[in-house]
Amino acid sequence: MNTADPDQKERSRHESLNIINALRRGTVPAVGLERIVVGLDMEEGVISRQLDFVADGGGDLKFIRGDFGSGKTFFVARALEIAGSKGFATAHIFVSPASPLSKPKALYQQICANLKTSEADHALKTIVDNWIFAIEERLISTGRGGVGDSLLEAAAEKEIESALAGISETSTGLAAALRTYYRANNAGDFPIAQAAIGWIAAESTIGRDFKQKAGIKGEVDDNAAFSFLLGLVEIIHGAGYRGLAIAIDELETTQGLQRNQRERSYQTLARIIDALDAGRMPHCYFLFTGTPAFFDSSRGVRSATPLYDRISVAGTDAYKNPRQPQIHLSRFDTGKLELVALKVIEVYSQAYREVDRERISHRFIRVMIKKLTGRFGGRVDVIPRIFLKEFIDVLDKCEIYEDYNPSDAYEFDTGHLKGELKAEEEAVMVVEF
């Protein structure tokens, strides 16, 4: 007898639709990555154990190394999904010329703008609200909140100050902004409350008027950014989350910067590593991604000996050790892509209806992969995104048209891909005349 919970079944179907919709658009699904991931069990286990250590008050990091087509961004998204399932707040940001590692303020701004929890995306306000609510609940439960709103408010403001006192003198500005936010919320002054959240997030649009009302001097700058990040992690943990997991993607863009910017970027990385090792960043986890050139080239980490010494790996044999500072992701191969296709069939069957396995046979999947790789120089590693878009299209047609037979009808034409191919994909595409 089928005793499945109808609500659970509907949630699973909704998640399945989200996964298929993302793959149809050629993007990484926001949820449910564990349902389509293959070949990363050992790496996931290492990340999971690191997160448990961080949840208990430690600080840790991992560098993810891989060529284009190795699935770095997918793996990072999966790692953040694991973090979210363990009760962490997360942030996924990208290094770029506009937000280089050499500018800690820019990184802090991105972290605040991309904070995510199980309850909300853009979750900074939700986190602050939960933190203040936890303070009030603690005061009330211990009888320290007094009787009446004004006494509770006064006690909560003192608690806000003391909760951040141990971080640094810079946190006085953070405490003042939080106190102003708390007062404004209680008074129903939502523009001021919003300005307080904006100032905490280092938004450049927050004017002088707010700072005067809050009694704040200065602003979040490159020198203060790390202190504010420590304060943010303190708030996140105090709000009931296990910690903050931050993914910083595409470190390889650093190589294109001028020498002084590159050097400052590598100093930022070394500063983060040293702070984690010294125990100064509890409940904080960092994931960094980069191509092999970032780690090995003359403009990469090798040019910064102190940093290279910290993150280089021992051993060069075939037995990769993901417990080392770097996890080395290998390129996608045909076997992995076939397994992903089979997992996608299962997800699609939950999203719509059972896939016709006679029309979408294992043999057809192999033929389809061969047709695509033939147009990309035989490179399986560059086609997963394109293959999955094409594969979802085939599944759709089989679901819509009963007389559609992909073994006869499917041909791969690159014409519709013009304008959407990535540079690495275009570089190996075989042009037909």
ABEGO torsion letter per residue (X at the ends): XBABBAAAAAAAAAAAAAAAAAAAAGBBBABGAAAABBGAAAAAAAAAAAAAAAAAGBBBBBBBBBBBGAGAAAAAAAAAAAAAAAGBBBBBBBBBAABBAABAAAAAAAAAAABBBAABBGAAAAAAAAAAAAAAAAAAAAGAAEBEAAAAAAAAAAAAAAAAAAABAAAAAAAAAAAAAAAAAAAGBAAAAAAAAAAAAGBAABBAAAAAAAGBBEBBBAAAAAAAAAAAAAAAAAAGBAEBBBBBBGAAAAAABBAAAAAAAAAAAAAAAAAAAAGABBGBBBBBBBBAAAAABAABAAABAAAAAAABBBEABABBBAABABBBBBBBBAAAAAAAAAAAAAAAAAABBBBBAAABBAAAAAAAAAAAAAAAGGBAAAAAAAAAAAAAAAAAAAAABAABBAAAABBBBAAAABGABBAAAAAABBBBX
